[in-house]
């Protein structure tokens, strides 16, 4: 089973819930931190990192002795990465998506593709868990290739800590999952972005359920939104100062609220039933 833990916005407690669920299950599983622009699950799970792998994307190199400046590569590049400057064509590294169109359309066979590093995947273990997290290189914009590499890791149970939002990295992280656990908060921003995330799950054909974090108990607006959308509210985590105090000391949600361990396990069993 692949369980994606996602949120329409940052700061809802998505990583806290994902890590707490993994710890509460206390069984062999694979944890994938796909929030490669701000990976922080390692701060809560404290894995022993044992290896790392560089992630490369295809990158064009131009043989200027063959190039006749026909402009085909510039014309067909959808990302504006190929630019003609004087008597040479230059590749704008940070704009190139490595699609390889430039190589295909070049009539002089002047373009070859090599590898360009965009980030790193770290691997380790945390208790019974296999742990993987991605790290995007500073200044890079291509996080999706790193997420794709991380998602190659398979297991009977995989928990994915997705990037926040509804852009390409979040969509790539959720796509192909068996279920998406959407963590939200009872605020106008939280509701707005939860609605957007439910739409993403529907378009990806991924069933989903909601966790309301920092709940004051009376969350009628969020519950009404979920009811209209046909999405179950699976768990409410109360707003409590002791959670913030635990985080400030580097602790986890379960350290602040040990009683949540059994509740999270029950929620997981409910998700398995919903998936069927």
VMD Tcl script that draws the C-alpha trace (Angstrom):
set ca {
  {0.00 0.00 0.00}
  {1.22 3.48 -0.89}
  {-0.13 6.18 1.44}
  {0.56 9.79 0.49}
  {0.33 12.41 3.25}
  {-0.33 15.73 1.57}
  {-1.64 19.23 2.19}
  {-2.83 22.11 0.03}
  {-0.63 24.54 1.93}
  {2.45 24.51 4.08}
  {2.37 24.64 7.87}
  {-0.63 22.38 8.46}
  {1.41 19.72 10.26}
  {1.64 17.30 7.34}
  {5.14 16.06 8.16}
  {4.28 15.76 11.85}
  {1.28 13.56 11.03}
  {3.23 11.45 8.51}
  {6.05 10.81 11.00}
  {3.65 10.15 13.88}
  {1.76 7.60 11.77}
  {4.98 5.82 10.77}
  {6.12 5.66 14.40}
  {2.73 4.57 15.71}
  {2.51 1.65 13.26}
  {5.87 0.36 14.54}
  {6.28 -2.12 11.69}
  {8.57 -2.54 8.67}
  {7.77 0.13 6.09}
  {9.43 2.59 3.74}
  {9.21 6.31 4.46}
  {9.78 8.68 1.52}
  {10.34 12.37 2.22}
  {9.48 13.88 -1.15}
  {9.44 17.49 0.06}
  {12.80 17.94 -1.61}
  {12.82 21.74 -1.32}
  {12.42 21.59 2.44}
  {12.86 18.01 3.65}
  {12.59 17.85 7.44}
  {11.16 14.42 8.32}
  {14.68 13.39 9.36}
  {14.49 15.88 12.24}
  {11.60 13.88 13.74}
  {12.48 10.33 12.70}
  {16.23 10.74 13.27}
  {17.36 8.09 10.78}
  {20.87 6.78 10.46}
  {21.79 7.92 6.95}
  {24.12 5.44 5.30}
  {24.39 6.39 1.64}
  {23.53 9.03 -0.90}
  {22.97 9.13 -4.64}
  {23.25 12.02 -7.05}
  {20.23 12.60 -9.30}
  {21.04 13.60 -12.88}
  {18.83 15.04 -15.61}
  {19.66 15.01 -19.35}
  {21.46 18.16 -20.45}
  {22.36 19.25 -24.00}
  {25.91 19.96 -25.08}
  {26.42 21.76 -28.40}
  {29.28 20.93 -30.75}
  {29.89 24.37 -32.22}
  {32.07 22.92 -34.99}
  {28.92 21.20 -36.35}
  {26.34 23.88 -35.51}
  {25.37 26.06 -38.51}
  {23.10 28.37 -36.45}
  {19.94 27.17 -38.21}
  {17.95 28.02 -35.09}
  {15.86 24.83 -35.01}
  {16.79 24.11 -31.38}
  {15.91 27.67 -30.34}
  {12.61 27.50 -32.21}
  {11.46 24.19 -30.71}
  {12.60 24.66 -27.10}
  {9.39 25.15 -25.10}
  {11.25 26.41 -22.05}
  {13.35 29.17 -23.65}
  {16.55 27.39 -22.64}
  {18.22 27.62 -26.06}
  {19.33 31.14 -26.96}
  {21.29 32.40 -29.97}
  {23.97 34.84 -28.84}
  {26.06 36.24 -31.70}
  {27.60 33.33 -33.56}
  {26.83 30.68 -30.97}
  {23.81 28.96 -29.42}
  {23.95 28.94 -25.64}
  {22.05 26.64 -23.23}
  {20.49 28.42 -20.26}
  {21.18 25.79 -17.60}
  {18.49 26.75 -15.08}
  {15.77 26.83 -17.75}
  {16.57 23.49 -19.38}
  {14.18 20.65 -18.48}
  {16.23 17.97 -20.22}
  {13.45 17.01 -22.65}
  {15.89 16.35 -25.52}
  {13.84 18.08 -28.22}
  {16.89 20.12 -29.25}
  {18.78 16.93 -30.06}
  {15.89 15.50 -32.06}
  {15.36 18.58 -34.25}
  {19.02 19.43 -34.91}
  {19.70 18.67 -38.63}
  {23.49 18.82 -38.11}
  {23.57 16.30 -35.23}
  {25.37 18.97 -33.22}
  {23.55 18.31 -29.91}
  {24.40 15.48 -27.53}
  {22.83 14.79 -24.15}
  {24.85 14.35 -20.97}
  {23.90 14.30 -17.28}
  {23.55 17.36 -15.04}
  {23.12 16.95 -11.26}
  {20.02 18.58 -9.76}
  {19.98 17.03 -6.30}
  {20.69 14.15 -4.00}
  {18.75 11.23 -2.50}
  {19.80 10.18 1.00}
  {19.08 6.67 2.28}
  {19.09 5.22 5.76}
  {17.09 3.45 8.45}
  {15.06 4.56 11.46}
  {14.07 1.63 13.63}
  {12.05 -0.74 11.44}
  {11.78 1.86 8.67}
  {13.73 2.25 5.48}
  {14.12 6.01 5.05}
  {14.67 8.04 1.88}
  {14.74 11.81 1.48}
  {15.55 14.08 -1.43}
  {17.54 17.30 -1.41}
  {17.26 19.80 -4.26}
  {20.49 21.61 -5.10}
  {20.53 25.31 -4.25}
  {19.41 27.37 -7.23}
  {17.79 24.45 -9.02}
  {14.13 24.39 -10.04}
  {13.70 20.76 -11.15}
  {12.45 18.90 -8.10}
  {10.28 16.39 -9.99}
  {13.21 14.20 -11.22}
  {14.34 13.77 -7.60}
  {10.81 12.83 -6.52}
  {10.57 10.30 -9.35}
  {13.84 8.73 -8.21}
  {12.65 8.47 -4.59}
  {9.34 6.92 -5.64}
  {11.15 4.02 -7.30}
  {11.54 2.57 -3.80}
  {8.90 -0.13 -3.25}
  {7.61 -1.95 -0.17}
  {4.46 -3.56 1.21}
  {3.77 -0.26 2.97}
  {5.09 3.08 1.76}
  {4.36 6.41 3.46}
  {5.09 9.47 1.34}
  {5.58 12.88 2.94}
  {4.53 15.07 0.00}
  {5.51 18.67 -0.74}
  {2.85 21.21 0.22}
  {0.62 22.85 -2.39}
  {-0.90 21.64 -5.64}
  {1.91 22.30 -8.12}
  {3.93 19.75 -10.11}
  {6.02 18.37 -7.19}
  {2.89 17.72 -5.09}
  {1.05 16.15 -8.03}
  {4.02 13.90 -8.84}
  {4.24 12.79 -5.20}
  {0.54 11.88 -4.89}
  {0.15 10.29 -8.33}
  {0.01 6.50 -8.24}
  {-0.77 6.33 -4.51}
  {-3.45 4.03 -3.13}
  {-4.74 6.69 -0.75}
  {-4.02 10.34 0.09}
  {-4.29 11.59 3.65}
  {-4.93 15.33 3.44}
  {-3.84 17.33 6.49}
  {-5.59 20.66 6.92}
  {-6.27 23.29 9.57}
  {-9.59 25.02 10.40}
  {-8.68 28.38 8.87}
  {-9.88 30.15 5.69}
  {-6.54 29.46 3.99}
  {-6.59 25.84 5.13}
  {-10.10 25.29 3.75}
  {-9.34 26.99 0.44}
  {-6.24 24.89 -0.17}
  {-7.88 21.68 1.08}
  {-10.54 22.13 -1.59}
  {-7.81 22.50 -4.23}
  {-6.05 19.36 -2.99}
  {-9.26 17.34 -3.08}
  {-9.64 18.40 -6.71}
  {-6.10 17.21 -7.46}
  {-6.83 13.81 -5.89}
  {-10.01 13.48 -7.91}
  {-8.20 14.19 -11.16}
  {-5.49 11.68 -10.25}
  {-8.16 9.13 -9.28}
  {-6.63 8.76 -5.81}
  {-9.14 8.29 -2.93}
  {-8.57 10.64 -0.02}
  {-9.50 11.41 3.57}
  {-8.89 14.39 5.84}
  {-7.07 15.02 9.10}
  {-7.99 18.29 10.82}
  {-4.95 19.48 12.76}
  {-5.02 22.14 15.49}
  {-8.73 21.54 15.92}
  {-10.77 23.45 18.48}
  {-13.44 20.75 18.34}
  {-16.07 22.73 16.46}
  {-14.91 22.52 12.83}
  {-18.28 22.74 11.11}
  {-17.01 24.63 8.06}
  {-14.29 22.09 7.28}
  {-16.64 19.18 7.99}
  {-19.29 20.72 5.73}
  {-16.75 21.13 2.92}
  {-15.71 17.48 3.29}
  {-19.32 16.29 3.40}
  {-20.18 18.13 0.18}
  {-17.03 16.74 -1.47}
  {-17.78 13.22 -0.22}
  {-14.45 13.00 1.63}
  {-14.35 11.48 5.14}
  {-12.84 13.29 8.12}
  {-10.68 10.53 9.60}
  {-9.09 12.30 12.55}
  {-9.06 15.52 14.55}
  {-5.90 16.53 16.39}
  {-6.67 19.09 19.10}
  {-4.95 22.44 19.38}
  {-2.69 22.04 22.39}
  {0.26 24.00 23.71}
  {2.13 20.83 24.67}
  {2.50 19.93 20.97}
  {4.32 23.21 20.30}
  {6.47 22.64 23.39}
  {7.42 19.17 22.15}
  {8.33 20.52 18.70}
  {10.46 23.24 20.25}
  {12.50 20.50 21.95}
  {12.78 18.44 18.77}
  {10.09 16.01 19.88}
  {7.31 14.35 17.90}
  {3.54 14.52 17.99}
  {3.45 11.17 19.78}
  {5.77 12.44 22.49}
  {3.33 15.28 23.11}
  {0.22 13.09 22.85}
  {1.06 9.39 23.42}
  {-2.66 8.54 23.30}
  {-2.64 9.35 19.57}
  {-0.63 6.20 18.77}
  {-3.63 3.89 19.06}
  {-5.88 6.42 17.30}
  {-3.47 6.64 14.37}
  {-3.31 2.85 14.09}
  {-7.12 2.69 14.05}
  {-7.17 5.39 11.37}
  {-4.74 3.37 9.27}
  {-6.98 0.31 9.48}
  {-9.93 2.49 8.43}
  {-7.94 3.74 5.45}
  {-7.20 0.16 4.41}
  {-10.94 -0.49 4.48}
  {-11.70 2.64 2.44}
  {-9.07 1.65 -0.13}
  {-10.88 -1.62 -0.74}
}
mol new
graphics top color blue
foreach p $ca { graphics top sphere $p radius 0.5 }
foreach p [lrange $ca 0 end-1] q [lrange $ca 1 end] { graphics top cylinder $p $q radius 0.2 }
display resetview
